Amino acid sequence: MAIRVPRIIKKSSTSLEVPKGHFAVYVEEKQRKRFVIPISYLSLPSFQDLLSQAEEEFGFDHPMGGVTIPCSEDMFIGITSQFRI
């Protein structure tokens, strides 16, 4: 049985393009690496927990106009690689 790893599209912070059905998030507080991820992640409880933490730490008024997830890039990739969609 194969394990399907969800598609995370990592883009440079200079690109503003986001494919249909995806949205951009910024990971890490200092370097703010940008990831483009599927909208389907919004329905997952573990991703909702990450969003709640982001809201507590950063609120919704973000200077870059996006969502910032307050964790390391490695942790973000580790968490999202476990998602089954």
LORO-960521 format. One record per residue (C-alpha): residue in three letters; z, y, x. Coordinates in Angstrom, 2 decimals, always signed. Each point is the difference from the previous one (the first is absolute). Example, Ala and Ser with C-alpha at 12.3 -4.5 7.8 and 13.67 -1.06 7.14 Angstrom:
<rs>
R  code       pz       py       px
R   ALA    +7.80    -4.50   +12.30
R   SER    -0.66    +3.44    +1.37
</rs>
This chain:
<rs>
R  code       pz       py       px
R   MET    +0.00    +0.00    +0.00
R   ALA    -1.09    +3.30    +1.49
R   ILE    +2.14    +3.11    -0.15
R   ARG    -1.87    +3.10    -1.07
R   VAL    +1.02    +3.12    +1.87
R   PRO    -0.52    +3.16    -2.08
R   ARG    -2.46    +2.52    +1.31
R   ILE    +1.56    +3.00    +1.65
R   ILE    -2.52    +2.50    +1.25
R   LYS    +1.38    +2.08    +2.83
R   LYS    -1.86    +3.27    +0.43
R   SER    +0.40    +2.93    +2.31
R   SER    +2.10    +2.87    -1.25
R   THR    -3.08    +2.24    +0.13
R   SER    -1.98    -1.95    -2.60
R   LEU    +0.62    +1.04    -3.59
R   GLU    -2.12    -2.74    -1.59
R   VAL    +1.81    -2.54    -2.14
R   PRO    -2.00    -2.84    -1.60
R   LYS    +0.18    -0.44    -3.76
R   GLY    +3.03    -2.09    -0.97
R   HIS    +2.02    +1.04    +3.07
R   PHE    +2.38    +2.78    +1.01
R   ALA    +1.29    +1.44    +3.26
R   VAL    +3.55    -0.31    +1.31
R   TYR    +1.52    +1.35    +3.19
R   VAL    +2.31    -2.24    +2.02
R   GLU    +2.68    +1.09    +2.50
R   GLU    +1.72    +3.33    -0.11
R   LYS    -1.15    +1.47    +3.33
R   GLN    -3.53    -1.27    +0.66
R   ARG    -1.02    -0.44    -3.68
R   LYS    -2.64    -2.69    +0.29
R   ARG    -2.31    -0.10    -3.01
R   PHE    -0.79    -3.22    -1.86
R   VAL    -2.29    -0.50    -2.98
R   ILE    +1.31    -2.77    -2.23
R   PRO    -0.93    -1.58    -3.35
R   ILE    +1.36    +1.60    -3.17
R   SER    +1.09    -3.48    -1.09
R   TYR    +2.95    +0.34    +2.42
R   LEU    +1.57    +2.43    -2.49
R   SER    +0.87    -2.91    -2.31
R   LEU    +1.91    -1.95    +2.68
R   PRO    +3.82    +0.29    -0.06
R   SER    +0.30    +0.04    +3.81
R   PHE    -2.50    +2.87    +0.25
R   GLN    +1.80    +1.83    -2.81
R   ASP    +3.19    -0.30    +2.10
R   LEU    -1.80    +1.62    +2.94
R   LEU    -1.16    +2.82    -2.28
R   SER    +3.55    +0.54    -1.26
R   GLN    +1.24    +0.30    +3.58
R   ALA    -2.81    +2.45    +0.75
R   GLU    +0.96    +2.09    -3.04
R   GLU    +3.66    +0.09    +1.07
R   GLU    -0.85    +1.05    +3.56
R   PHE    -3.02    +2.27    -0.49
R   GLY    -0.23    +0.83    -3.71
R   PHE    -3.38    +0.59    -1.60
R   ASP    -0.81    +3.38    +1.54
R   HIS    -1.76    -1.23    +3.14
R   PRO    -1.70    +2.51    +2.34
R   MET    -2.92    -2.36    +0.72
R   GLY    -0.57    -0.68    -3.69
R   GLY    +0.69    -3.73    +0.22
R   VAL    +2.69    -2.65    -0.20
R   THR    +2.09    -0.60    +3.13
R   ILE    +1.69    -3.37    +0.45
R   PRO    +3.14    +0.35    +2.16
R   CYS    -0.42    -3.07    +2.21
R   SER    -1.73    -0.99    +3.21
R   GLU    -3.66    -0.99    +0.03
R   ASP    +0.96    -3.56    +1.01
R   MET    +2.46    -0.30    -2.89
R   PHE    -2.56    +1.36    -2.49
R   ILE    -2.65    -2.46    +1.16
R   GLY    +2.55    -2.83    -0.03
R   ILE    +1.06    +0.76    -3.57
R   THR    -3.48    +0.54    -1.38
R   SER    -1.39    -3.09    +1.72
R   GLN    +2.31    -2.09    -2.19
R   PHE    -1.43    +1.38    -3.23
R   ARG    -2.02    -2.43    -2.08
R   ILE    -2.40    +1.77    -2.31
</rs>
